[in-house]
């Protein structure tokens, strides 16, 4: 008791122990907050300790800290009302953690929960994404979680969000590239049938475009680096479709442009007295050249690519374009390919028209993106 030290005792020293937040954790919290992710801290520590650590992390600044005892006084409706204004929870028990996760989910939030102890297992299991510590975490926590952090570092979570957004972006870029290339070819065939024209592309030539050039070009987008400002976007809604109505518009626009380029050059060549095989060779090369230019457009969904980094910043894209152009040169000039696909050699003037067709698609696609940015029409990322 205190009485035992009131006499014959001298205070020699006072020792304070602190476990400061990692510098990378502070930066990761700030990055998550910029990305629209609300970071809350739930701890069993004293309220003042929790508030002080939270302030160092940039969590709960200017907000009150709520204790487990105060939380128990709130019913479910009132808890959901006060949750947006509280980011630090102290003296929290495992039951409190589980209740907080449930309350946030009831408010429509997607909740990720981190933990390392046996007592964290119920909340980890209940959360949309349970994240357990792999180094110091218990086996119970690891079993209850969907994700295990091997380094027990919060910054890894921020990195995973960044990587996930980049992968999702690249998936959309690939789809926005692949659909118009197929749509353009389909429109060429449909238009030829509707207007009773000679087919600008034979089935074998369509197969060449799909199996050789489109695949070669499309794979490059899988290696596309993350766009700048990726972590400054708000989170997308969980039920947001992969292809919105706006993206359907872009697919239709580029499909029409590619089909117009292919049919236009085909009819032009026939009108100039060029043979059917040569006209088809022009149509096929026009479609492929449009794909080459549109691949560069596709590196940025809404941002412009009219910069050195935008045009030449991806080694994978440059290699894919080089491989595609080499294949097209073989298709056009190699005798075995000419016999197989009935292709013919093109002169410089014909190649100039092919390049202009691809360049027209590039310019119109960039103009569309410029209008989107100007009128703030782009959806949230």
C-alpha positions in Angstrom: 0.0 0.0 0.0 1.0 3.6 -0.2 1.6 3.7 3.5 4.5 1.2 3.1 6.5 3.8 1.2 5.7 6.9 3.2 8.8 6.5 5.4 12.4 5.4 5.0 12.1 5.4 1.2 13.8 7.7 -1.3 12.7 8.1 -4.9 15.8 7.5 -7.0 14.4 7.3 -10.5 11.2 7.3 -12.6 11.3 5.0 -15.7 8.9 5.5 -18.6 8.6 3.0 -21.4 7.1 3.9 -24.8 6.5 1.8 -28.0 6.5 4.5 -30.7 4.8 4.0 -34.0 7.0 3.1 -37.0 7.7 5.9 -39.3 6.5 3.8 -42.3 3.2 3.2 -40.4 2.6 7.0 -40.0 3.2 7.4 -43.7 0.9 4.5 -44.5 -1.9 5.8 -42.4 -1.7 9.2 -44.2 -1.7 7.4 -47.6 -4.8 5.3 -46.6 -6.6 8.5 -45.5 -5.8 10.2 -48.8 -7.2 7.1 -50.5 -10.5 7.5 -48.7 -9.9 4.7 -46.2 -10.9 5.6 -42.7 -8.4 4.2 -40.2 -9.6 3.6 -36.6 -7.5 2.4 -33.7 -9.0 0.0 -31.1 -6.8 -0.8 -28.1 -6.9 -2.0 -24.6 -4.6 0.8 -23.4 -5.6 3.8 -21.3 -7.6 6.5 -23.1 -4.8 9.1 -22.8 -2.2 6.7 -24.0 -4.4 5.7 -27.0 -5.1 9.4 -27.8 -1.4 10.2 -27.7 -0.4 7.3 -30.0 -3.3 8.0 -32.3 -2.2 11.7 -32.6 1.3 10.5 -33.7 -0.2 8.3 -36.3 -2.6 11.0 -37.5 -5.7 9.1 -36.2 -8.4 10.9 -34.2 -6.8 14.3 -34.1 -9.3 16.8 -32.7 -11.7 13.9 -31.9 -12.6 12.4 -28.5 -11.5 8.9 -27.6 -14.2 6.5 -26.6 -13.6 3.9 -23.9 -15.2 0.5 -23.7 -17.3 1.6 -20.7 -18.8 4.5 -22.8 -19.4 2.2 -25.7 -21.4 -0.2 -23.5 -23.9 2.6 -22.7 -24.8 3.1 -26.4 -27.4 1.1 -28.2 -26.8 -0.1 -31.8 -28.5 2.9 -33.5 -26.7 5.4 -31.3 -23.4 3.6 -31.9 -23.8 3.9 -35.6 -24.5 7.6 -35.3 -21.4 8.4 -33.3 -19.0 6.1 -35.2 -18.1 8.7 -37.9 -16.9 11.1 -35.2 -14.7 8.7 -33.3 -11.4 7.1 -34.5 -9.7 6.0 -31.3 -11.3 3.4 -29.0 -9.5 2.7 -25.6 -10.0 0.1 -22.9 -11.7 -2.1 -25.5 -12.5 -5.7 -24.9 -12.8 -8.5 -27.6 -16.6 -8.0 -27.3 -16.2 -4.3 -28.0 -14.1 -5.0 -31.1 -16.6 -7.4 -32.5 -19.4 -4.9 -31.9 -17.6 -2.1 -33.6 -17.0 -4.2 -36.7 -20.7 -5.2 -36.8 -21.8 -1.6 -36.3 -19.6 -0.4 -39.2 -20.8 -3.1 -41.5 -24.4 -2.2 -40.6 -23.6 1.3 -41.7 -22.6 0.0 -45.2 -18.9 0.1 -44.6 -16.4 -2.5 -45.9 -14.3 -3.3 -42.9 -10.8 -4.7 -42.7 -9.7 -5.7 -39.1 -6.1 -6.3 -37.9 -5.2 -8.3 -34.9 -2.7 -10.7 -33.4 -4.2 -12.3 -30.3 -6.7 -15.1 -29.5 -9.2 -12.5 -28.3 -9.1 -10.8 -31.8 -10.2 -13.9 -33.6 -14.0 -13.1 -33.4 -13.6 -9.7 -34.9 -11.1 -10.9 -37.5 -13.6 -13.6 -38.5 -16.5 -11.2 -38.7 -14.7 -8.5 -40.7 -14.9 -8.4 -44.5 -11.1 -8.8 -44.5 -9.4 -10.1 -41.4 -5.7 -9.3 -41.3 -3.6 -11.3 -38.8 0.0 -10.7 -37.8 2.2 -13.5 -39.2 5.2 -12.9 -37.0 3.9 -12.2 -33.5 0.3 -13.3 -34.1 -1.3 -16.4 -32.5 -2.4 -19.4 -34.5 -6.0 -18.6 -33.6 -5.8 -15.2 -35.2 -4.1 -16.5 -38.3 -6.8 -19.2 -38.7 -9.6 -16.6 -38.3 -8.1 -14.1 -40.8 -8.2 -14.1 -44.6 -4.8 -12.4 -44.9 -1.7 -12.9 -42.8 1.0 -10.1 -42.8 4.4 -11.8 -42.8 6.2 -8.6 -41.5 3.5 -7.4 -39.1 3.8 -4.0 -40.8 0.8 -1.7 -41.4 2.6 -0.2 -44.3 2.2 -3.6 -46.1 -1.6 -3.1 -46.0 -1.3 0.3 -47.7 1.0 -1.3 -50.3 -1.5 -4.1 -50.9 -4.3 -1.5 -51.5 -2.1 0.4 -54.0 -1.2 -2.9 -55.8 -4.8 -4.0 -55.8 -5.9 -0.7 -57.4 -3.2 -0.9 -60.0 -4.2 -4.5 -60.9 -7.9 -3.5 -61.1 -6.9 -0.6 -63.4 -4.9 -2.8 -65.7 -7.8 -5.3 -65.8 -10.1 -2.5 -67.0 -7.4 -1.3 -69.5 -7.1 -4.7 -71.0 -10.9 -5.0 -71.3 -11.2 -1.5 -72.8 -8.5 -2.5 -75.3 -9.7 -6.0 -76.1 -13.4 -5.3 -76.6 -13.1 -2.6 -79.2 -10.5 -4.6 -81.2 -13.0 -7.5 -81.4 -15.9 -5.1 -81.8 -14.3 -3.3 -84.8 -13.7 -6.6 -86.6 -17.3 -7.7 -85.9 -18.7 -4.3 -87.2 -16.6 -4.7 -90.4 -18.2 -8.1 -91.2 -21.7 -6.9 -90.1 -21.5 -3.7 -92.2 -20.3 -5.7 -95.2 -23.3 -8.1 -94.9 -25.8 -5.3 -94.3 -24.7 -3.2 -97.3 -24.0 -6.3 -99.5 -20.3 -5.5 -99.8 -17.4 -7.9 -100.5 -16.0 -9.0 -97.2 -13.0 -6.7 -96.3 -11.6 -9.5 -94.1 -11.6 -13.2 -94.7 -12.2 -15.6 -91.8 -8.5 -16.5 -91.8 -7.5 -12.8 -91.6 -9.8 -12.2 -88.7 -8.2 -15.2 -87.0 -4.8 -13.7 -87.6 -5.8 -10.4 -86.0 -7.3 -12.1 -82.9 -4.8 -14.8 -82.3 -1.6 -13.0 -83.2 -1.7 -9.2 -83.1 -4.4 -8.6 -80.5 -3.0 -11.1 -78.0 0.5 -9.7 -78.5 -0.6 -6.1 -77.9 -3.1 -6.8 -75.1 -0.6 -8.7 -72.9 1.5 -5.6 -72.6 -1.1 -3.9 -70.4 -0.7 -6.6 -67.7 2.7 -5.0 -67.0 1.5 -1.4 -67.0 2.9 0.5 -63.9 0.4 2.2 -61.6 -0.9 5.6 -62.6 0.1 8.7 -60.7 -2.6 9.7 -58.1 -3.7 6.2 -57.7 -4.0 6.5 -53.9 -5.7 9.9 -54.2 -8.9 8.5 -55.5 -11.9 7.6 -53.4 -12.7 3.9 -53.1 -15.1 2.4 -55.6 -18.4 1.0 -54.5 -18.3 -2.8 -54.0 -21.3 -3.3 -56.4 -19.8 -1.0 -59.1 -19.8 -3.0 -62.4 -16.5 -3.6 -64.1 -17.9 -2.0 -67.3 -20.0 1.0 -66.6 -22.3 2.7 -69.1 -19.5 5.2 -69.8 -17.0 2.4 -70.6 -19.6 0.8 -72.9 -19.7 4.2 -74.8 -15.9 4.1 -75.2 -16.0 0.5 -76.5 -18.6 1.5 -79.0 -16.8 4.7 -80.1 -13.4 2.9 -80.7 -15.1 -0.1 -82.4 -16.8 2.3 -84.9 -13.5 4.1 -85.5 -11.6 0.9 -86.2 -14.4 -0.5 -88.4 -14.6 2.8 -90.3 -10.8 2.8 -90.8 -10.8 -0.8 -92.1 -13.9 -0.4 -94.4 -12.9 3.1 -95.6 -9.4 2.0 -96.8 -10.8 -1.2 -98.3 -13.4 0.7 -100.4 -10.9 3.4 -101.3 -8.4 0.9 -102.6 -11.1 -0.9 -104.7 -12.2 2.5 -106.0 -8.7 3.2 -107.1 -8.6 0.0 -109.1 -6.5 -2.0 -106.6 -7.0 -5.7 -106.6 -9.2 -7.4 -103.9 -6.3 -9.1 -102.2 -4.4 -5.8 -101.9 -7.5 -4.0 -100.6 -7.9 -6.7 -97.9 -4.3 -6.4 -97.0 -4.8 -2.7 -96.5 -7.9 -3.3 -94.4 -6.2 -5.7 -92.2 -3.1 -3.5 -91.7 -5.4 -0.6 -91.0 -7.2 -2.5 -88.2 -3.9 -3.6 -86.7 -2.4 -0.1 -86.9 -5.5 1.3 -85.1 -4.9 -1.3 -82.4 -1.3 -0.3 -82.1 -2.2 3.4 -81.6 -5.1 2.6 -79.4 -2.9 0.4 -77.2 -0.9 3.6 -76.4 -4.2 5.4 -75.6 -5.2 2.5 -73.3 -2.2 3.1 -71.0 -4.2 5.8 -69.3 -8.0 5.4 -68.8 -8.7 9.1 -68.5 -5.3 10.8 -68.3 -3.5 12.0 -71.4 -0.6 10.0 -72.8 0.8 13.0 -74.7 4.1 13.0 -72.8 7.4 11.2 -73.1 6.4 8.9 -70.2 3.0 8.3 -71.6 4.2 7.5 -75.1 7.5 5.7 -74.3 7.3 4.9 -70.6 6.4 1.3 -70.8 9.0 -1.2 -72.1 6.4 -3.9 -72.4 4.2 -1.8 -74.6 7.1 -0.9 -76.9 8.2 -4.5 -77.1 4.7 -5.6 -77.9 4.3 -3.0 -80.6 7.7 -4.0 -82.1 6.7 -7.6 -82.1 3.3 -6.8 -83.7 4.9 -4.6 -86.5 7.4 -7.4 -87.2 4.6 -9.9 -87.5 2.7 -7.6 -89.8 5.8 -7.1 -92.0 6.0 -10.9 -92.3 2.3 -11.1 -93.1 2.6 -8.5 -95.8 5.9 -9.4 -97.5 6.8 -13.0 -96.6 5.9 -15.3 -99.6 4.6 -18.2 -97.4 2.3 -15.8 -95.6 1.1 -14.3 -98.9 0.2 -17.7 -100.1 -1.5 -18.6 -96.9 -3.5 -15.4 -96.4 -3.6 -14.0 -100.0 -1.8 -10.9 -98.7 0.1 -8.6 -101.0 3.0 -6.2 -100.6 2.1 -2.5 -99.9 4.0 0.6 -101.2 5.0 3.6 -99.2 1.8 5.6 -100.1 -0.4 2.7 -98.9 1.5 2.4 -95.6 1.1 6.2 -95.1 -2.7 5.8 -95.4 -2.6 2.9 -92.9 -0.6 5.0 -90.4 -2.9 8.0 -90.8 -5.9 5.7 -90.1 -4.3 4.6 -86.8 -3.3 8.1 -86.0 -6.8 9.3 -86.5 -8.0 6.8 -83.9 -5.3 8.0 -81.5 -6.2 11.6 -81.9 -10.0 11.1 -81.4 -9.5 8.9 -78.4 -7.2 11.5 -76.8 -9.8 14.2 -77.6 -12.5 12.2 -75.9 -10.4 11.9 -72.7 -9.7 15.6 -72.8 -13.4 16.4 -73.0 -14.0 14.0 -70.0 -11.4 15.8 -67.9 -12.6 19.2 -69.0 -16.2 18.5 -68.0 -15.3 16.3 -65.0 -17.3 13.3 -66.3 -15.0 10.5 -65.2 -16.4 8.1 -62.6 -14.7 7.5 -59.2 -11.8 5.0 -59.2 
